């Protein structure tokens, strides 16, 4: 079974070809340079870039895979969540391919694709597992009990972790996107110089909150201008302390729910999963408890079509298809049974 995957939920235009569970190609065109001047993703510009680049990206994916359009058995596409215009670009293209070739269309939930992305490199992962999807728009924890069977355990009540990284980076005068910039600066900083707070929920829920941490960074910068000017404290130190606070917040939450759900496997995915410090903190916890820990490689952490093709393949194999009348859903959530 050969499936073409298309991903256009935000600012990456991606196409991938998958044969059964093997990725034959995974082409990603990033719009970071385009949006960097604005300090974030501009939805209208993102949609136009997708329209311009998608035909080229799909052609390259098919050529790299050595597959002709006539050899496709299905086309999978992200239909949510994401930016409305960006999603429409991908879904419209996928519909035209499905209709013209007479092959099944599989609408893929972007969040589910992140949850399943580690299977591409680690096919031995067993359900159930705790899935962490940490990205620019989401900080969610799921109990993944089976394909299409997920229970939301906790989510962010305000900024997602990736958003917090972007905003903190802007305060520190670092480049967009904030995640890589802060991670790079933190390598030269001392996280022990500053102790930023971690939000504690009054209702004892498993949700996250990063708005307070973001505000703490702002106040710290304003109140310590003299130390920054003298070099007693550096931007690198603040970046390191901020990164530590985010990572500890997530790993501490894991520790809290460990006993409640009898977790034996933890899976980390999403763009922020590429952060080495975060991965190390989670691995320290999982190693201390004898828990299996999986996270995909860098290219599969960010938005990519390989995870869309894989999820589409799994659903198509299970007999799940989508009609060509499917509409985009920018606010789509992972379905819970």
C-alpha positions in Angstrom: 0.0 0.0 0.0 1.5 3.3 -1.1 0.2 6.5 0.5 1.0 10.2 -0.3 0.9 12.4 2.8 0.4 16.2 2.7 1.0 18.6 5.6 0.1 22.3 5.5 -1.2 23.1 9.0 1.1 26.0 9.7 4.3 27.2 8.2 5.8 24.0 6.8 4.8 22.7 3.4 5.5 19.0 3.3 4.8 15.9 1.2 5.9 12.4 1.9 5.4 9.0 0.3 5.1 5.9 2.4 5.0 2.2 1.3 3.3 0.2 4.0 5.2 1.5 7.1 8.4 2.5 5.2 9.0 6.2 4.5 10.3 6.5 0.9 10.5 10.3 1.0 9.7 13.2 3.3 10.2 16.6 1.8 9.7 19.7 4.0 9.8 23.3 2.8 10.1 25.6 5.8 8.7 29.2 5.8 10.7 30.3 8.8 12.8 32.9 6.9 9.7 34.4 5.4 8.0 34.9 8.8 11.0 35.8 10.8 10.7 39.4 9.9 7.3 39.5 11.6 8.3 37.6 14.7 5.7 34.9 14.1 3.6 33.2 11.5 1.4 35.4 9.4 -1.6 33.2 8.3 -2.3 34.9 5.0 1.4 34.7 3.9 1.6 31.1 5.1 -1.4 30.1 2.9 0.0 31.8 -0.2 3.4 30.1 0.3 1.6 26.7 0.6 -0.2 27.3 -2.7 3.0 28.2 -4.4 5.2 25.5 -3.0 2.9 22.5 -2.6 3.1 21.3 -6.3 6.9 21.5 -6.2 7.1 19.7 -2.9 4.8 16.9 -4.0 6.7 16.5 -7.3 10.0 16.2 -5.4 8.5 13.7 -2.9 7.2 11.5 -5.7 10.4 11.7 -7.7 12.6 10.9 -4.6 10.3 7.9 -3.8 10.5 6.7 -7.4 6.7 6.4 -7.5 4.3 7.7 -10.1 0.9 9.2 -9.3 -0.8 6.2 -10.8 0.9 4.0 -8.2 -0.7 5.6 -5.2 -3.3 3.7 -3.2 -4.4 6.7 -1.1 -3.7 10.3 -0.2 -3.6 11.5 3.4 -3.9 15.1 4.4 -4.0 17.2 7.6 -7.5 18.7 8.0 -6.9 20.2 11.5 -6.0 21.7 13.8 -4.1 24.6 12.3 -4.4 27.8 10.4 -7.6 27.8 8.3 -6.1 29.1 5.0 -3.1 26.9 5.3 -5.3 23.8 5.9 -7.5 24.7 2.9 -4.5 24.8 0.6 -3.5 21.2 1.5 -7.0 19.7 1.7 -8.0 21.2 -1.7 -4.9 19.7 -3.3 -5.5 16.3 -1.7 -9.1 16.3 -2.9 -8.1 17.0 -6.5 -5.6 14.1 -6.3 -8.1 11.7 -4.8 -10.8 12.6 -7.3 -8.7 12.6 -10.4 -7.0 9.2 -9.5 -10.1 7.6 -7.9 -8.1 6.7 -4.8 -9.2 7.1 -1.1 -8.8 10.3 0.8 -7.9 10.1 4.4 -8.3 13.2 6.6 -5.7 13.1 9.3 -5.8 14.8 12.7 -2.5 16.6 13.1 -2.4 15.9 16.9 -3.0 12.2 16.3 -0.2 12.2 13.7 2.2 13.6 16.3 1.1 11.0 18.8 1.9 8.2 16.3 5.0 9.7 14.7 7.5 7.7 16.9 6.1 4.5 15.5 7.8 5.3 12.2 11.2 4.7 13.8 10.2 2.5 16.7 7.5 0.1 15.4 7.8 -1.9 18.6 6.0 0.7 20.7 3.1 -0.9 22.6 -0.2 0.5 23.6 -1.1 1.9 26.1 1.4 4.7 26.5 1.5 8.3 27.8 1.8 10.6 24.8 3.2 14.1 25.2 2.5 16.5 22.3 4.5 19.6 22.9 4.7 22.2 20.1 4.1 25.8 19.2 0.4 25.5 19.6 -0.1 22.6 22.0 1.1 21.2 25.3 -1.0 18.1 25.8 -0.8 14.8 27.6 -2.8 11.8 26.4 -3.3 8.3 27.5 -3.0 6.5 24.1 -4.9 3.2 24.5 -5.0 2.2 20.8 -5.4 3.6 17.3 -8.0 6.4 17.5 -8.5 5.8 21.2 -7.0 8.6 23.3 -7.8 10.2 26.6 -6.7 13.8 27.3 -5.1 13.9 30.7 -3.8 17.4 30.7 -3.3 20.4 28.5 -2.1 24.0 28.7 -4.6 26.7 30.0 -2.8 29.5 28.3 0.4 29.6 26.2 1.7 26.4 24.8 5.3 25.6 25.5 6.4 26.6 22.0 4.5 29.9 22.3 6.2 30.6 25.6 9.6 29.9 24.0 8.8 32.4 21.2 7.7 35.1 23.5 10.6 34.7 25.9 13.0 34.8 23.0 11.5 38.0 21.7 12.0 39.6 25.2 15.6 38.5 25.1 16.2 39.8 21.6 16.7 36.4 20.2 15.6 35.2 16.7 12.3 33.6 15.8 11.5 30.8 16.3 12.2 30.9 20.0 12.8 27.2 20.7 16.0 26.8 18.8 17.3 30.2 19.7 16.8 29.8 23.4 18.3 26.3 23.3 21.4 27.6 21.6 21.7 30.5 24.0 21.2 28.2 27.0 24.2 26.2 26.1 26.4 29.2 27.1 24.3 30.1 30.2 24.1 29.0 33.8 20.6 28.0 34.8 21.4 28.0 38.5 21.8 31.8 38.6 18.0 32.3 38.3 15.1 30.4 39.8 12.0 31.0 37.7 8.6 29.8 39.1 6.7 26.7 37.9 2.9 27.1 37.9 1.0 25.0 40.5 -2.7 24.5 39.7 -5.0 25.3 42.7 -7.4 22.6 41.6 -4.7 20.0 41.5 -5.3 19.2 37.9 -2.8 17.9 35.4 -3.0 21.0 33.2 0.0 23.3 32.4 0.4 27.0 32.5 3.3 29.0 31.1 1.9 32.6 31.1 3.2 33.2 34.7 6.7 32.0 33.7 6.7 34.3 30.7 5.7 37.2 32.9 8.4 36.3 35.4 11.0 36.5 32.6 9.7 40.0 31.6 9.8 41.3 35.2 13.2 39.8 35.7 14.6 41.6 32.7 13.0 44.9 33.7 14.3 44.7 37.3 17.8 43.5 36.5 18.9 45.9 33.7 22.0 46.9 35.7 23.1 43.3 36.1 22.6 42.7 32.4 24.6 45.7 31.5 27.4 44.8 33.8 27.5 41.2 32.6 26.8 39.8 36.1 23.8 38.2 34.4 23.6 37.4 30.7 20.9 36.7 28.2 22.3 33.2 28.0 21.7 32.7 31.8 18.1 33.8 31.5 17.6 31.5 28.5 19.0 28.6 30.4 16.9 29.3 33.5 13.8 29.7 31.4 14.4 26.4 29.5 15.0 24.6 32.8 11.8 25.9 34.2 9.7 24.7 31.2 11.4 21.3 31.2 11.0 20.8 34.9 7.3 21.8 34.8 6.7 19.0 32.3 8.9 16.4 33.9 7.4 17.1 37.4 3.9 16.7 35.9 4.9 13.3 34.6 6.1 12.4 38.1 2.8 13.4 39.5 0.6 11.2 37.3 3.0 8.3 37.1 1.3 6.3 39.9 -2.2 7.3 38.9 -2.1 5.7 35.4 0.5 3.0 35.9 2.6 4.3 33.0 5.1 1.9 31.5 5.9 3.8 28.3 6.2 7.6 27.6 6.3 9.0 24.1 7.3 12.6 23.4 6.6 14.3 20.1 6.0 17.7 18.6 8.3 20.6 17.7 9.5 21.2 21.2 10.4 17.6 21.5 13.5 18.5 19.6 14.8 20.3 22.7 17.7 18.3 24.0 17.3 19.6 27.6 13.7 18.7 27.7 14.4 15.2 26.4 17.2 14.7 29.0 14.9 15.8 31.8 12.2 13.4 30.8 14.7 10.6 30.3 16.1 11.1 33.8 12.6 10.5 35.2 11.7 7.5 33.0 15.1 5.9 33.7 14.5 6.3 37.5 11.2 4.5 37.2 12.2 1.9 34.6 9.8 3.3 32.0 10.3 3.0 28.3 10.9 6.4 26.6 10.6 7.1 22.9 10.9 10.3 20.9 11.3 10.7 17.1 14.3 12.1 15.4 14.5 15.9 14.7 12.9 15.7 11.2 9.9 13.8 12.6 9.4 16.2 15.6 8.6 19.2 13.5 5.5 19.3 11.3 6.1 16.8 8.5 4.1 14.8 6.0 5.7 11.4 6.9 3.6 11.3 10.1 0.5 12.3 8.1 1.2 9.5 5.6 1.8 7.0 8.4 -1.4 7.9 10.3 -3.3 7.8 7.0 -1.9 4.4 6.2 -2.9 3.0 9.6 -6.4 4.3 9.2 -6.7 3.1 5.6 -5.5 -0.3 6.6 -8.2 -0.3 9.3 -10.8 0.5 6.7 -11.2 4.2 7.6 -11.7 6.6 4.7 -12.9 10.2 4.3 -15.2 11.5 1.7 -14.1 14.3 -0.6 -16.6 16.6 1.1 -14.4 16.8 4.1 -13.9 20.3 5.5 -11.0 21.8 7.4 -11.3 22.1 11.2 -8.8 24.7 12.6 -9.9 23.9 16.2 -9.9 20.1 15.8 -9.3 18.1 19.0 -8.2 14.5 19.3 -11.3 12.4 19.7 -11.7 10.6 23.0 -13.6 7.4 23.4 
